[in-house]
Amino acid sequence: MLHVGDKEKQEIIELRMGQSYRITPGVVHRFEAPPNVDVTLIEVSTPEIDDVVRLEDDYNRVKE
């Protein structure tokens, strides 16, 4: 599933196999796999990774 928007106003989109979704710059988003489901997620981004802001992380990676 794809959560798009902030916590106050969020849309949840269920993506199916083979689907894609374009996230415009500046939009808060989070991908989530359903429990007990194998998922392969391929993220394609622009080379400008200096603008990535990590708001929350389940894996304790450093917030930038």
N, C-alpha and C positions, 0 to 999 in steps of 0.2 A: 504494500500500500504506500501511497505517497501522500504525505501531509503537506499542504501548501498554505502558507499564511502564518500569522503569529497565533499565540495561544488564545487571544480574545476572539479572533475571527479566522477560523481554519476550515479549509475544505479537505476532505479525505477522498482520494481518488484510488480506486482499485484497478491496478494495471494487470492485464492478462499477458500470457506468453506472446512475445514478439512485439508488444506495444512499446511506444516511446512517448516521451512527454518533454516538451521544451520549457525550461524554467528561465524566465527572463531575469536579467541581472537585478540584484537587490531584493529578490523575493526570498523570504524565509521558507525553508523546506526541509523535509526529513523523510528518508525512505525507511520502511519497516517491513520485514518479511513476516508472514503469518507463522505461528508456532508450528514446528514439525514439518515445515515445507522447505525443500531445497530450492534456493534461489541463486541465480547468477545475475549480478547487476553490473552493467557496463556503463560507466560514466564517461562522457565525452565533454571536455571543457575547452575553453579558450586558453591560450598560453599565459594569460594574466592571472597567475595564482596569488599575486600579492594582495588581491582584494578579498580573499576568502576570510570570513569571520566565523569562527566556530562558537556557537552560542551554548551548545550542550553536547556532551559526548559520553556514551555509555562505556567507553574503553579507556577513560582517563588520559586521553591524549591532551597535550598542552593546548590550552585555548590561546588563540592569537588575537 
